[in-house]
Amino acid sequence: MLSYRHGYHAGNAADVLKHFMLLYVLDYIKKKDKNFIFIDSHAGAGKYSISDPYMQKNKEYLQGIVKIFKINNNDIFLKNYLDLIKSINPNFDLKIYPGSCYLAAKSLRINDKLHFLELHTTEFLNLKKNFEDDSRIIIENEDSYKRLSKLLPPKEKRAVILIDPSYELKDEYNKVSKMLSVCYKKFPLGVYIVWYPILNNKKSESFILNILKENYKNLSHVQMIMDNSNDGMQGSGLFIVNCPWSVEKDIKKSLETIFNYLKKSDDCSKLIFKNNIN
Ligand SMILES: C[S@@+](CC[C@H](N)C(=O)[O-])C[C@H]1O[C@@H](n2cnc3c(N)ncnc32)[C@H](O)[C@@H]1O
């Protein structure tokens, strides 16, 4: 029984990092005038209303998107992310936080394709409602641990795959690293973006070691640690397999800017960015 709802967390600091990087990667792939597919293995609802009780419960968006939504910055990558959010929130009036599916659907071109997997029935129905008119998109109420590898290699031969689980199962870190390994073997050319929460226990550490030992090509790793003084989530990280080669030159500065707005204090917060690990 799944109890996680992304609405509790939508727009928090982890979402900002993940969605900023996702848009950067999609824009990079779009530089080539060749169609591709975006696959979201754990799709969520696509967009989240700030007034929704889920978002109001812990108001995590106050520690994320709200801290950067109105900043005036010339950084083109950051501007690109914020402009997309502003496009559904005119006049700087933040009412909706767009999830990965919405951002990708807005970013992709008319001949690109999108495929979303969402196991939670209510979230699946929300997702369908949010994208029912978009013929580029396939949405399935499926378990990604069974379904994702079957979608690979895609017929487009170019793909960005976001793996963004809720980590609510005990063994979910292991499931994710195994799934990534299986998918990579079937489709080594895919760009895989894998999100994970950094917790104050050994689980995230052994997950990181499991990913590193696979020798994925062009692997980048970003971590934003926001607070290491508690037992809950201390921050989040992203691995990108087959990451754009220019990532460091392109967005290291943007990440530092975002981090400086989001961090809670200098003592507890840290940004780690490693490129070309293998
Ligand atoms: C972190 S949220 C996704 C957020 C979304 N990708 C975004 O960035 O806006 C994870 C989602 O995965 C769904 N989920 C959990 N287990 C799943 C599974 N085995 N297969 C597919 N979806 C799953 C949850 O219901 C939840 O909506």
Ligand as a Chemical Component Dictionary entry (heavy atoms), coordinates in Angstrom:
data_LIG
# 
_chem_comp.id                   LIG 
_chem_comp.type                 NON-POLYMER 
_chem_comp.pdbx_formal_charge   0 
_chem_comp.three_letter_code    LIG 
# 
loop_
_chem_comp_atom.comp_id 
_chem_comp_atom.atom_id 
_chem_comp_atom.alt_atom_id 
_chem_comp_atom.type_symbol 
_chem_comp_atom.charge 
_chem_comp_atom.model_Cartn_x 
_chem_comp_atom.model_Cartn_y 
_chem_comp_atom.model_Cartn_z 
_chem_comp_atom.pdbx_ordinal 
LIG C1  C1  C 0  9.100 11.484 -5.662  1  
LIG S1  S1  S 1  7.531 11.203 -6.373  2  
LIG C2  C2  C 0  7.694 11.708 -8.026  3  
LIG C3  C3  C 0  7.873 13.149 -8.264  4  
LIG C4  C4  C 0  7.971 13.562 -9.707  5  
LIG N1  N1  N 0  8.914 12.744 -10.453 6  
LIG C5  C5  C 0  8.375 15.013 -9.798  7  
LIG O1  O1  O 0  9.587 15.311 -9.787  8  
LIG O2  O2  O -1 7.490 15.858 -9.901  9  
LIG C6  C6  C 0  7.499 9.462  -6.538  10 
LIG C7  C7  C 0  6.238 8.916  -7.172  11 
LIG O3  O3  O 0  6.441 7.527  -7.465  12 
LIG C8  C8  C 0  5.241 6.810  -7.252  13 
LIG N2  N2  N 0  5.643 5.398  -7.088  14 
LIG C9  C9  C 0  6.026 4.764  -5.955  15 
LIG N3  N3  N 0  6.409 3.493  -6.239  16 
LIG C10 C10 C 0  6.284 3.340  -7.587  17 
LIG C11 C11 C 0  6.553 2.281  -8.497  18 
LIG N4  N4  N 0  7.039 1.096  -8.046  19 
LIG N5  N5  N 0  6.322 2.473  -9.811  20 
LIG C12 C12 C 0  5.843 3.662  -10.268 21 
LIG N6  N6  N 0  5.547 4.707  -9.453  22 
LIG C13 C13 C 0  5.778 4.554  -8.135  23 
LIG C14 C14 C 0  4.656 7.472  -6.029  24 
LIG O4  O4  O 0  3.258 7.241  -5.966  25 
LIG C15 C15 C 0  5.011 8.953  -6.281  26 
LIG O5  O5  O 0  3.956 9.611  -6.939  27 
# 
loop_
_chem_comp_bond.comp_id 
_chem_comp_bond.atom_id_1 
_chem_comp_bond.atom_id_2 
_chem_comp_bond.value_order 
_chem_comp_bond.pdbx_ordinal 
LIG C1  S1  SING 1  
LIG S1  C2  SING 2  
LIG S1  C6  SING 3  
LIG C2  C3  SING 4  
LIG C3  C4  SING 5  
LIG C4  N1  SING 6  
LIG C4  C5  SING 7  
LIG C5  O1  DOUB 8  
LIG C5  O2  SING 9  
LIG C6  C7  SING 10 
LIG C7  O3  SING 11 
LIG C7  C15 SING 12 
LIG O3  C8  SING 13 
LIG C8  N2  SING 14 
LIG C8  C14 SING 15 
LIG N2  C9  SING 16 
LIG N2  C13 SING 17 
LIG C9  N3  DOUB 18 
LIG N3  C10 SING 19 
LIG C10 C11 SING 20 
LIG C10 C13 DOUB 21 
LIG C11 N4  SING 22 
LIG C11 N5  DOUB 23 
LIG N5  C12 SING 24 
LIG C12 N6  DOUB 25 
LIG N6  C13 SING 26 
LIG C14 O4  SING 27 
LIG C14 C15 SING 28 
LIG C15 O5  SING 29 
# 
